[in-house]
């Protein structure tokens, strides 16, 4: 789903079938994806991101949540793109949350390949090597993460005919590719200790040119990796009154073989169960959620209240947090990541002002 990086988008609500008024491509139904090329960059689209989150475990029982996201954003079709990147690490037992943002122009400090998955920002990188992904990132001098990620099931394409709708406007859409379960292994250095870690990760790759629709101010999104080998992806685009936009709200069931079935806004419920107010930004985030769909209930319980980030460079904070997943009886049945954007200010207003 969207990574909060609509921050760099100009919200052009074009009614043209193929491009925005300033020449960027719009997602088209029936696109035939070609790999490894489509794992790489798509400069004909305004905005693109490669987003990896996951839960890691060390042999001594320590549990960590992590996020590393690379964004490419162009202001004009012929202009030099900007590359924004985020990295966050949660030490669950120690309740220590580290994060860093970077912003660089294309060139020496940042780049993305158009032929394969190979994106970097400074010494942070994500690239494909054969049938596995290699991820490397640091958080200042506080942490260093090096992971190998091996797909545990096939790549998933969300949406209808390859187009993931975020609203009624023809422009409010993306191409949305996901590895819903990656087997992670590698090394983590934090707090003066080095750990061999293993775990599971989720990777989204989206490209678009304008996703926010008129009247939308933000979104809630979650990825659930369940212990039974299935996954759930769910999002709701929010209006100013806090309600969901039905045209931009969806839940996807992913079975053990990687098959996808999506349902619409009328077929599930998203209810906030817990709130937290940031002492820095005063944003009021619904950091706990209950998702009810087709007779099943999923409770998202955050592993730390304060998992807010994103204000150092972008100026627009958001909440991106590691969670446990509980069933209706309170039993832990999986792990998740929850993203809450637009609570520290109307995203649409922010985009128009940039």
C-alpha positions as CSV (number, residue, x, y, z in Angstrom):
1,X,0.0,0.0,0.0
2,X,1.0,3.6,0.0
3,X,3.9,4.5,1.9
4,X,3.3,7.9,3.4
5,X,5.4,9.2,0.7
6,X,2.7,11.0,-1.1
7,X,4.5,13.7,0.7
8,X,6.4,14.6,-2.5
9,X,3.5,14.3,-4.8
10,X,1.6,17.1,-6.4
11,X,-2.0,16.0,-6.1
12,X,-3.1,16.3,-9.7
13,X,-6.5,14.8,-10.1
14,X,-6.4,14.3,-13.9
15,X,-9.2,12.9,-15.9
16,X,-6.9,11.9,-18.8
17,X,-6.8,8.2,-19.6
18,X,-3.0,7.9,-20.0
19,X,-1.1,10.8,-18.3
20,X,-1.4,13.6,-15.9
21,X,-1.5,17.2,-17.3
22,X,2.2,17.5,-16.7
23,X,3.1,14.3,-18.6
24,X,3.4,11.6,-16.0
25,X,2.0,8.1,-16.7
26,X,-1.1,6.8,-15.0
27,X,-1.6,3.1,-14.1
28,X,-3.5,1.3,-16.9
29,X,-5.6,-1.9,-16.6
30,X,-4.1,-5.0,-18.2
31,X,-0.5,-4.0,-17.8
32,X,1.8,-7.1,-18.4
33,X,4.6,-7.0,-15.8
34,X,8.0,-8.0,-16.9
35,X,10.6,-9.1,-14.4
36,X,13.2,-8.4,-13.4
37,X,12.7,-5.1,-15.2
38,X,9.4,-4.2,-13.3
39,X,11.2,-4.7,-9.9
40,X,13.2,-1.6,-10.9
41,X,12.4,2.1,-11.3
42,X,9.6,3.5,-13.4
43,X,10.6,7.2,-14.1
44,X,7.6,7.7,-16.3
45,X,5.5,7.7,-13.1
46,X,5.9,10.6,-10.6
47,X,6.2,8.6,-7.4
48,X,7.6,5.2,-6.5
49,X,8.6,3.4,-3.3
50,X,10.1,0.1,-2.2
51,X,9.0,-0.6,1.3
52,X,10.3,-3.4,3.6
53,X,9.1,-4.1,7.1
54,X,9.6,-7.1,9.3
55,X,10.0,-8.8,12.7
56,X,13.4,-10.3,13.7
57,X,14.5,-12.6,16.5
58,X,17.9,-13.1,18.0
59,X,19.1,-16.4,19.6
60,X,18.9,-14.9,23.1
61,X,15.1,-14.2,22.6
62,X,15.3,-10.5,21.7
63,X,12.7,-9.3,19.3
64,X,13.1,-6.4,16.9
65,X,10.8,-4.7,14.4
66,X,12.2,-2.8,11.4
67,X,11.3,-0.6,8.5
68,X,13.5,0.4,5.5
69,X,11.8,2.4,2.7
70,X,13.2,3.9,-0.4
71,X,11.3,6.6,-2.3
72,X,11.8,8.1,-5.7
73,X,9.9,11.4,-6.4
74,X,10.0,13.6,-9.5
75,X,8.6,17.2,-9.6
76,X,8.4,17.3,-13.4
77,X,8.6,14.7,-16.1
78,X,11.9,16.0,-17.3
79,X,13.3,16.9,-14.0
80,X,15.9,15.3,-11.8
81,X,14.2,13.1,-9.2
82,X,14.6,13.2,-5.4
83,X,15.2,10.2,-3.3
84,X,13.9,10.1,0.2
85,X,14.5,7.1,2.5
86,X,13.4,6.0,6.0
87,X,14.9,3.5,8.4
88,X,13.4,2.6,11.8
89,X,14.3,-0.1,14.4
90,X,12.3,-1.1,17.5
91,X,14.0,-3.1,20.2
92,X,10.8,-4.6,21.7
93,X,12.2,-5.8,25.0
94,X,14.2,-2.6,25.6
95,X,11.5,-0.4,24.2
96,X,14.1,1.6,22.3
97,X,13.0,3.1,19.0
98,X,15.6,4.4,16.6
99,X,14.8,6.1,13.2
100,X,16.5,8.2,10.6
101,X,15.4,10.0,7.3
102,X,17.5,10.9,4.3
103,X,16.9,13.1,1.3
104,X,19.2,13.2,-1.8
105,X,19.1,14.0,-5.4
106,X,19.7,11.4,-8.1
107,X,23.4,10.9,-8.7
108,X,26.3,10.1,-6.5
109,X,24.3,9.8,-3.2
110,X,21.2,8.1,-4.5
111,X,20.0,6.1,-7.5
112,X,17.6,3.4,-8.8
113,X,18.0,1.1,-11.7
114,X,15.4,0.9,-14.5
115,X,16.3,-2.7,-15.4
116,X,16.2,-4.5,-12.1
117,X,15.7,-4.0,-8.3
118,X,18.8,-1.9,-7.3
119,X,18.1,1.2,-5.3
120,X,20.3,3.1,-2.9
121,X,20.5,6.2,-0.7
122,X,23.9,6.8,0.7
123,X,25.0,3.5,2.3
124,X,21.5,2.2,2.4
125,X,20.6,-0.2,-0.4
126,X,18.1,-2.8,-1.6
127,X,19.0,-5.0,-4.5
128,X,18.0,-8.3,-6.0
129,X,20.7,-11.0,-6.4
130,X,19.4,-14.0,-8.2
131,X,16.2,-15.1,-6.5
132,X,16.9,-13.3,-3.2
133,X,17.0,-9.7,-2.0
134,X,19.8,-8.0,-0.1
135,X,19.1,-5.1,2.2
136,X,21.6,-2.9,4.1
137,X,20.9,0.1,6.3
138,X,22.2,2.0,9.3
139,X,20.7,4.4,11.7
140,X,23.4,7.0,12.3
141,X,26.0,5.3,14.5
142,X,23.4,3.6,16.6
143,X,22.4,0.6,14.5
144,X,23.4,-1.4,11.5
145,X,21.3,-4.0,9.6
146,X,22.3,-6.4,6.9
147,X,19.7,-8.9,5.7
148,X,19.1,-11.5,3.0
149,X,15.4,-11.8,2.1
150,X,14.2,-15.0,0.3
151,X,10.6,-15.1,-1.0
152,X,8.5,-17.7,0.8
153,X,5.7,-17.4,-1.7
154,X,5.1,-15.9,-5.1
155,X,4.9,-12.2,-5.8
156,X,1.4,-10.7,-5.4
157,X,-0.2,-8.1,-7.6
158,X,-3.0,-6.2,-5.9
159,X,-6.0,-4.6,-7.5
160,X,-8.2,-5.2,-10.5
161,X,-6.4,-5.9,-13.8
162,X,-3.2,-4.8,-12.2
163,X,-4.5,-1.4,-10.9
164,X,-5.0,-0.7,-7.2
165,X,-7.7,1.9,-6.7
166,X,-7.4,4.6,-4.0
167,X,-10.4,6.7,-5.0
168,X,-12.9,7.5,-7.8
169,X,-10.6,9.7,-9.8
170,X,-8.8,7.9,-12.7
171,X,-5.5,9.2,-11.3
172,X,-6.1,7.9,-7.8
173,X,-4.5,4.5,-8.4
174,X,-1.2,2.7,-8.4
175,X,0.5,-0.5,-9.6
176,X,1.0,-2.4,-6.4
177,X,3.4,-5.4,-6.2
178,X,4.1,-7.3,-3.0
179,X,6.2,-10.1,-1.6
180,X,3.9,-10.9,1.4
181,X,6.3,-13.3,3.1
182,X,10.1,-13.0,2.9
183,X,12.3,-15.3,5.0
184,X,14.8,-13.0,6.6
185,X,18.3,-13.8,7.9
186,X,21.3,-11.6,8.6
187,X,23.1,-9.5,11.2
188,X,21.9,-6.6,13.4
189,X,24.2,-4.4,15.5
190,X,22.5,-2.2,18.1
191,X,23.4,-0.9,21.6
192,X,26.9,-2.2,21.2
193,X,25.9,-5.8,20.6
194,X,25.8,-7.8,17.3
195,X,23.1,-10.3,16.8
196,X,22.5,-13.0,14.2
197,X,18.9,-12.6,13.4
198,X,16.1,-14.5,11.6
199,X,12.5,-13.6,11.0
200,X,9.9,-12.7,8.4
201,X,9.5,-9.5,6.3
202,X,7.0,-7.9,3.9
203,X,7.9,-5.9,0.8
204,X,5.7,-3.5,-1.1
205,X,6.7,-1.9,-4.4
206,X,4.2,0.8,-5.7
207,X,4.4,3.3,-8.5
208,X,1.9,5.9,-9.5
209,X,1.5,9.6,-10.4
210,X,-1.3,10.7,-8.1
211,X,-3.1,8.6,-5.5
212,X,-4.9,11.0,-3.1
213,X,-8.4,11.7,-4.3
214,X,-10.5,14.9,-3.7
215,X,-11.7,15.0,0.0
216,X,-9.1,12.5,1.3
217,X,-6.8,13.6,4.1
218,X,-4.8,10.5,4.9
219,X,-5.0,6.7,5.3
220,X,-4.7,3.7,7.6
221,X,-2.9,0.6,6.3
222,X,-1.8,-2.7,7.7
223,X,0.0,-5.9,6.7
224,X,-0.7,-9.0,8.7
225,X,1.5,-12.2,8.6
226,X,-0.5,-14.9,10.3
227,X,1.0,-18.0,11.9
228,X,-1.1,-20.3,9.7
229,X,1.0,-19.2,6.6
230,X,-1.6,-16.7,5.2
231,X,-1.5,-12.9,5.1
232,X,-3.9,-10.0,5.1
233,X,-3.4,-6.6,3.5
234,X,-5.9,-3.9,4.4
235,X,-6.2,-0.1,3.9
236,X,-8.7,2.7,4.1
237,X,-8.4,6.1,2.6
238,X,-9.8,8.6,5.1
239,X,-12.0,11.6,4.6
240,X,-11.8,14.8,6.6
241,X,-14.6,13.6,9.0
242,X,-12.6,10.4,9.7
243,X,-14.8,8.2,7.6
244,X,-13.5,5.7,5.0
245,X,-13.8,6.5,1.3
246,X,-15.5,3.4,0.0
247,X,-13.8,3.8,-3.4
248,X,-10.4,3.7,-1.7
249,X,-10.9,1.0,0.9
250,X,-10.0,-2.6,0.4
251,X,-8.9,-5.9,2.2
252,X,-7.0,-8.7,0.5
253,X,-6.7,-12.3,1.7
254,X,-3.6,-14.1,0.6
255,X,-3.7,-17.9,0.9
256,X,-0.8,-20.3,1.6
257,X,0.0,-20.6,-2.1
258,X,0.0,-16.9,-2.8
259,X,-3.5,-16.6,-4.3
260,X,-5.2,-13.3,-3.7
261,X,-8.9,-12.5,-3.1
262,X,-9.9,-8.9,-2.4
263,X,-13.1,-7.5,-0.8
264,X,-14.5,-4.0,-0.6
265,X,-15.3,-1.5,2.1
266,X,-18.8,-2.9,2.7
267,X,-17.4,-6.4,3.5
268,X,-15.2,-5.6,6.5
269,X,-15.0,-3.2,9.5
270,X,-12.0,-1.3,10.8
271,X,-12.4,0.0,14.4
272,X,-9.9,2.0,16.5
273,X,-9.3,0.3,19.8
274,X,-6.5,2.4,21.3
275,X,-5.2,5.9,20.9
276,X,-1.9,7.7,21.6
277,X,-1.1,11.4,21.4
278,X,2.4,12.3,20.4
279,X,4.1,14.6,22.9
280,X,6.1,16.2,20.0
281,X,3.5,16.8,17.3
282,X,0.2,16.5,19.3
283,X,-1.1,14.2,16.7
284,X,-3.7,11.8,18.0
285,X,-3.1,8.3,16.4
286,X,-5.5,5.3,16.6
287,X,-2.6,2.9,17.2
288,X,-4.7,-0.1,18.0
289,X,-7.3,-1.6,15.6
290,X,-9.9,-4.3,15.3
291,X,-10.4,-5.6,11.8
292,X,-13.5,-7.8,11.3
293,X,-14.1,-9.6,8.0
294,X,-16.0,-12.7,6.9
295,X,-16.4,-14.1,10.4
296,X,-12.8,-13.5,11.5
297,X,-11.5,-10.9,14.0
298,X,-7.9,-9.5,14.1
299,X,-6.8,-7.2,16.9
300,X,-3.6,-5.2,16.1
301,X,-1.7,-4.5,19.4
302,X,1.3,-2.1,19.1
303,X,4.5,-3.3,20.6
304,X,5.3,0.3,21.6
305,X,3.1,3.4,21.7
306,X,5.6,5.8,20.3
307,X,6.6,4.7,16.8
308,X,6.2,8.1,15.2
309,X,8.7,9.2,12.6
310,X,9.0,11.2,9.5
311,X,9.4,14.8,10.5
312,X,13.2,15.3,10.3
313,X,13.3,15.9,6.6
314,X,9.8,15.7,5.2
315,X,8.2,17.9,7.9
316,X,5.1,15.6,8.0
317,X,5.1,13.0,10.8
318,X,3.4,9.6,10.6
319,X,3.1,6.5,12.7
320,X,4.6,3.3,11.4
321,X,4.5,0.5,14.0
322,X,5.3,-3.1,14.7
323,X,2.3,-5.0,16.2
324,X,1.1,-8.3,17.4
325,X,-2.0,-9.8,15.9
326,X,-4.6,-11.4,18.3
327,X,-7.7,-13.3,17.5
328,X,-11.1,-12.7,19.2
329,X,-10.1,-14.8,22.2
330,X,-6.9,-12.8,22.7
331,X,-4.6,-15.5,21.4
332,X,-1.6,-14.3,19.4
333,X,-1.9,-15.5,15.9
334,X,0.6,-13.4,14.0
335,X,2.6,-10.2,13.6
336,X,1.9,-7.0,11.7
337,X,2.9,-3.5,10.7
338,X,0.4,-0.6,10.9
339,X,0.8,2.7,9.1
340,X,-1.2,5.8,10.1
341,X,-0.8,8.9,7.8
342,X,-2.4,12.3,7.9
343,X,-3.0,12.6,11.6
344,X,-0.4,15.3,12.1
345,X,-2.0,17.4,9.3
346,X,-4.1,17.1,6.2
347,X,-1.9,15.4,3.6
348,X,-3.8,17.0,0.7
349,X,-3.2,20.5,2.1
350,X,0.5,19.7,2.6
351,X,0.9,18.4,-0.9
352,X,-0.8,21.4,-2.5
353,X,1.6,23.7,-0.5
354,X,4.8,22.0,-1.7
